Amino acid sequence: MAPLADMLDVLMFAAVCAMLLTGFPVAFTLAGTALAFALLGYAFGVFDLAFLSAFPSRVFGTMTNDTLVAVPLFVFMGVMLERSKVAEELLDSMGRLFGRLRGGLGISVFIVGALLAASTGIVGATVVTMGLLSLPTMLKRGYDPAFASGAICASGTLGQIIPPSIVLVLLGDVISSAYQSAQLEQGNFAPETVSVGDLFAGALLPGLMLVGLYIAYQIGLAVLRPASSPAIPAAEAGERYGDVLRRALRALLPPVSLIVAVLGSILFGIATPTEAAAFGAVGATILAGFRQGKDKSIAKWPALIAAIALVATLVLNPFFDTRVGRTDITGAEQGAVNVATVLLFVAFVALAFTVYQVFRAGVLRAVMRSTAEITAMVFLILLGAAMFSLVFRGLGGDDTIKDFLSNLPGGEVGAIFLVMAVMFLLGFFLDFIEITYVIVPVVAPILLQMGFDPVWLGVMIAINLQTSFLTPPFGFALFYLRGVAPPEVTTGQIYRGAIPFVILQLLALLIVALVPDIATWLPAQMGR
């Protein structure tokens, strides 16, 4: 029994992977397997049940973690934008703008996918929306069904790497804890920190690079195989190009303004990710309210007034110190505080009317329900993963993994290559949340002790996790598209179309591995 007892950590890891493949709920699989092996380890005398006493503090730590508050807020922002038909307007406008070019519809899908990634970040909603709106148009215009399917699936997954992204929020929290653990292990008792904002900054350029690779592939395909990506004849376009351009700009301006406000406030240190997520949720509600009333001259005014009042309040901050509760305040500052107070009151009243409009339209109830469901799923998995990591460490799993990675041929390069390869293979079967909470907490502290930059490592993992949405047989983006694709598009065509984009994602991973500055330059410029 002694050899078996010494291998309980490895057997536990294998057991949880096997159970996840059965389709049993992830949170209960993680927690249930962990408790079973804790009792087994206790019976063999190799596990101290005192480890489990740390679980309540883990739960409390999750409840009081300000960073994780950004998760429901970003989810709310994304679902609100998706339900308010922003994606539909963007796809229509960009399709008309680029459709006259060979491969133009494919380029418009990638651009809209990048914009939706930076505003919604929800893969399922993006793939379904673009599958319903773009796929029939692309097929009608003679696009290759496999390429069209792969393009829509790949553009939908951009929300996993382009910030603000739910994956980056969750991964940033895990990487931050792993980095502090790694420094404590090395004897640094005043550890440096890495924030979600650092990860956002690190992922921005790699995400845009990936969009560039997708567009380059579309252009190359249009040149080498013109029949796969035909242009829309000018006679069929119907509108003058200037009118199309103006319509595209009108469709682009609101979501791009929101993206710049949310992401810019994080990157320039004006707001934390949680504060920016709250601003994004309010902004998405205002956009939804404006869309609900844009055909009614009076109904759209509350949304406009709320937006103007909030922007005016933000404009005051660079010029005046509007903090209240100070004793040394000048007359000009007091005036600015009074103006800001009035503006916030106006914004609150106008926003209340806007929320009421969104509620009457039947949008708010659906958004709240989706937000609650997604948030509950994420946090339940997080708690199950906390139980798993406690038991795994109690069984000596950390030491086993550390010894294994440290003794690999090739040293640090061999270790990072093996970890990336394992994550890629697990992506064929497991969801990104499962990999984030099961694999990353185990391997990240060890890799960071080897000297890898935490932001670079986080971006590498994020790009790798993105492939899990596209890799057959269980790529979720493929399932989402299969559910809305026309009957003439076969499952084989969807799978075949995804393969080139998986290769492009692996190419992006290799480029970031060989040129780490792509991930680390922007955080350094932002003062990390």
N, C-alpha and C positions, 0 to 999 in steps of 0.2 A: 504493500500500500504506500510505502514511502515515495517511490518514484511518481506514483499517481498524485500524491499530495503536493509534490514539488512542481507538478505541471498544471495545477488547478487554474492558474492565471491564463495560461495558453488555452486550456480547454474552455474556460469561461468566454474568452474572446471568440473562439470558434463557435461556441454554442449560441451566442447572441447573434452572430452573422447568419447562422443557419435558421434561427427563429425569425429573423427579419425577412428572410427570403420566403417564408411561408405566408407573409401578408398579415400577420397578427399585428395589432396596433403597436407602434414603435415605443411609446412611453411605457406601456405595460410590459413589453418585451424586455426593455432595458432594466427596469426596476425589478421585475419578477425573476429574471435570470440572475441578477446580482444578488437578490435575497437567497435564492436557492443555493448559489455557490458560497455565500457567506455561511450558511448553515452547514454546508458540506465541509468547508474549510475549518469551521469550529469543531466539527466531529473528528476531523483528522488532526486537530491541534495546531493548525498552521494559520488560523485567522482569529484575531481578537475582536469580539463583538463590540468592544469600546469604539471601534472605528465608526459604527453606525450612529453613535451619539452625536457625531458631527453633522448628521444630515439635517436636523432642524435648523442649525445655524446656516447651512447652505440654502435652505428654503427662505429663511429670513433675509439672507444676503441677496437673493434673487429678487425678493419683493421690494427691497430698498435700493436696488441698483438703478441709479438715475439714467444710465446709458440705455438700459433695456426699455425704458419708457418710450424711447424713440420708435420701437418696433410697432406698437399699435398705431402711433401717429403717422408713420410712413405708410402703413397698410391702409389707414383711413384715407390719406391723401391719394394713394394710387387707385383705390376702388372708386373714390368720388370722381376722379378724372375719367376713369373708364366708363362709369355709369352716365356721366354727363356728355358722352359722345364726342369728346375731344379727339379721340383716335380716329373716329369716322371722318371728321372734318379734315384732319391732317392728311389721312390717306387719300381722300378725294382730291385735295388741293395739290399735293405733291405728285400724285399720279398724273394729273393734267399737266403739271409743270415739266416733268421729265419724260412723260410718255412718248413724246415725239422723237426722242433719241433711241437708237438701238440699245436695248438693255435698260431703257429708262425706267420702266415699271419696277424692275429688280432694284435699281438704285434707289428709287423712292421708297421701297419697302425697307431697305437698310437704314435710310435716313430717318424715316418715321419710327422704326424700331429703336434707333438710338435715342430719339427724343422721348419716346414713351418709356424707355429704360430709365432716363434721367428724371422722369416725372411720375411714373407709376411703379416700375420695378417689380411688377407681378407677372410672372411668366405665363401662367395659365390664361389670365385675362387678355394679355397682349397677343398670344398665339391664336386664341379663339377669335378675337376681334379681327385680326388681320386675315385669318383663314376664311372668315365669313365674307369679308369685304374685298380682299385682294386676290385670293386664289381663283374665284370664278372669272374675274377680269383678266388675269394673267393667262388662264387656260383659253379664254375666248380669243385673246390676241395671239395665240399660237405659241405660247411659252412651253418649253419642255416640262411636263408634269412633275418629273423627279426634281428638276432644279427649282421650280416654283415652290414645291413643298419644302425642300431643304432651306430655301431662302427665308421663308416665313418662319419656320421653326428656329433657325439660327438667329434671326433678328429678334425673335421673342425672348431668347435667352440672354440678350445683351443686358437686361435688367439685373443680372447677377454680378456683373463686373463694373458697369458704369454707375458711379455714385449719383445720388444717395440710394443705396441698395440694402435690402433687408439682410442679405448674405453678409455684406461687409459689416453691418452693425453687429450681428451675432458673432462673426469671425473676429471682429475687433475686440469684443469683450473676452473671447477665449484667448486670443493672442496676447492681450494685455496681462491676463492672469499668468499665462505661461512665461512671459518675459520676466515678470517679477519673480516667479518661482526659480527660473534659470539663474537670475542674478543672486538670489539668496543662496542657492546651491554653490555658487562660485565665491561666496563670502562677502558679497556686496550688500550691506545691511541698510543702504540708502539707495534703493534701486531706482533707475530711471523708469519713466512710464511711456507707454505708447497708447495713443487714443484712437477712437474711431475716426476722428477727423484726420489723423495722420494716414490712416488706411484709405480714407476717401481720396486724399490728395495723391497717394501712391497709386491708386487704381485708375485715376482719370486718364493719364496718358496711355497706359496699356489698353484701356477700354476703347479710346479713340483710335488707337493703332489697329485694333481688331476690326473696327468698323471700316477702316481704310483697306484692310486685307479683303474683307467681304466685297467691297466696291471694286477693288482691283480684280478680283476673281470674276465678278460680273462683266466688267469691261473686257477682260481677256476672253471670256466665253463668247461675248457678243462679236468679237473680232474673229475668233477662230471658228466658231460655229454660229453664223448669223441666224440660221433657222431656229436656234434654241431661244433667242431673245429678240424677236422682231420689234420694230418701232410701230407706233400708232401712226397711220397715214395722216398728213396734215389736213387733208380734206375731211377726215372724220373727227378731228379735234373740235371743230365747231366754233371755238372762241378765238379772239385775237390773243396773241401771246402776252401783250401788256395787261389785258384783263385777267388772264390766268395768273400772272405774276403778282398782281395786286391782291387777288383772292388768297394766294398762297401766303403772302405776308400777313394778311389779316388773320389767317388761321394759325400762323406760327407765333405771332407776337405774344398772345396771352400765355401759352404754356412755356415758351422760352423765357419770358420775364419771370415767371414763377421759378423755373429751374435756376436761373441766374441768381435770384434772390436767396433761394434756399441753399444752393451749393456754395455760392459766393460768401454768404454769411459764415459758413462753416470753415471754408478754406482761409479766409482772412481773419479768423478769430473773433468775429463780431458776436457769434452765437455758438453755443454748444450744439452737437447734433440733435439733442432732444429739443432744445429751444427752436432750432431751425425746422425740425419736424413739425412742431406745433404751428409755426408760421406757415409751413407748407399745407397743413391740414386746413387752416383758415383760408389760405389763398385758393385751394382747390374748391372749397365750399363757395367762395365768392364767384369763381369761374362757373361753377355749376348753376348758381343762382342767376348769373348774367345770361347763360345759355337758355335757361328756362323762360326768361323774360325778354329775350332779344327781339322777338317778333311783336312785343307789346311795348309801346313807347314808355309807359309808366312803370311796368313791372321790372324793367331792368335797372331803374335808378337806384334802388337800395344797394345792389351789388356795386355799382359804380361809386356811390357815395362812400361805402365802407372801404373800398380799395383806395380812393383818393385820401381819405382821412388817415388810414394806416401808413400810406407812403409819406404823407406830410409829417406824421409823427416821427418816422424814421429819418427824414431829412433834417429835423431839428437836432438830432443827437450829435452829429459832427461839429456843430457850431455852438451848442450850449450844453452845459452839464445839467441835465434834467432830473438828477437824483433828488429825492425828497428826504426829509428827516435830517437835513444838515443845518448847522447853526450859522456857518459862514457862507451865505448865499447873497449874491448881488441882485440889484433890481432887475437887470436884464435877464438873469437866470430865473428869477421868480416869475417874470413875465413869460418866459419860455415854458416853465412848468405849468403855468395857468393855461397857456395855449395848448400844450400837450394833453392836459386834462380834458379840455373841451373837445379836442379832436378824438380822444379815446372814447369819450361818452358818445359822440356822434357815430363813431365806428361801431360801438357796441349796439346802439339802437338800429343802425342800418343793417348790421350783421344779423340781428335777431329777425328782422323782416326777411332777410335773404334765406336764413335757415328755415323759416316758416314756408317760404316759396318752394324750397327744395323738398320739404316734408310733404307739402300738398301735392307735389308732382309725383310722389311715391318713390323718390330716389333715396331719401335719407334713411328710411327704414331698411331698405336692402343693403345700403352701405354699412350701417351699424351692425347688421346681422353678419355680413361677410367679415367685417373687421373683428368682431367678437370670436367667430369661428376660427379664423386664421391665427389670431393672437393666442387663443386657448390651446390650439394645437402646438404652437411653438413653445409656449411656456410649460406645458405638460411634458413635452419631450425633454426640455431643459432639466426638469426635476428628475425625470427618469434617468437622464444621463449623469446627473449629480450622484445618484445612488450607485450607478454602475462604476463611475470613476473612484468613489470611496472604496468599494469592495475590491476593485482591480488593484488599487494601490495597497490595500491591506493584504492582498495575496502576493505582493512583491512584483506585480506586473511592471512597474516603472523600472525596477532594476533589470528585469529580464529584457525589456525593450532597449534599455540603455546599453547593456552589454552586447546585445545583438548588433545594434547600429554602430557601436564604437569599434567592433571587430570586423566590420565589412571591408573587403578589399577596395581600395580607392579612397579610404578615409571619408572626409566630409562630402566629397563629390559622390562617392558610392552611396552614402547614407541618404542624401537628398534625392538622388536618382531613384533609389528603391522606394522611398516614401511616396514620391510623385507617381511612380509606376503602380504601387498598391492602391493609391487613391483613385487613379484612373480606372483600374480594373474593378474596384468596388463600385465605381460610378455606373457600371453596367447593370448593377442590381439594387443599389441603395440610393436613397434620396440624399440631397446635399445637407439637410439638417442632421440626419443620422451620422454622416461622415464628420460633420463639423463638431458634434458633441461626443462622438465615440472615439474617433481616430485622432483628431487634432489635439485634444488635451493630453493624450498619451505621448505623441511624438514631438509636439512643438517644443516643450521645455528642453528635451534632449538636443534637438537641432539648434536651438538658440544658445545652449551651452557650448556648442561647437563654434560659435562666432558668427552665425548668419544674422543679417539685419532683420529685425522683426517685421518692418513694413514690407521689405522685399519678400520675405517668407509668406506673409499674409496675402500679398498679391499673387504670388505663385500658386498658393492653395486655392484662391478664389477663381483664377483662370482654370485650374484643374477641375474644380467643382462644377464649373459651367458646362464642361463636357458631359456631366452626368445627365443633363437634360436631353442630350442628343444621341447618346450611345444606345443602340438597340441591345437587348430587346425591351428594356424597361424605361427608356428615355421618356420622361413625362411630357416634354414638348411634342413628341411623336404621337403620344396618346391623345393629347389635346387636339392636335390637328386631325387625327383620324376621326375624331368624333364629329367634326364639322365639315370635313372634306367631301366633295361630290362623290357619288358612287363610282364614277369612272376612274378616280384616282385610287390606285391599289395601295395596300400596306407596303408591298415590296417597293413601289416607287417612292413612298415617303422615306423608308429606311435607306434606299439607295441615294436619294437626294441629300440626306443628312451627312453621309460619309465625307464628302469633300469639306464640309464645314467643320467637322470634327478634326480633320487633318489641319485646317487653317487655325483652329484653336490650339492644337498641339504645336504648330509653328510659332504662334504668338508666345506660348509657354517657353519654347526654346529660345526665342529672341530675348525675352525678359531674363531668362537664366544666364544668357551670354552677355547681355548688356544690362546689368542691374540698375544703372543710372536712370533707365526709363521709369522705374518704380520709385527710386529714392531721390531723384533730382527735385521734383516739385515739393515734397515734404521738407526738404532741406531749405528751399527758397522761402517756404512759409514759416521758417523759424523753428523747425522741430529740433 
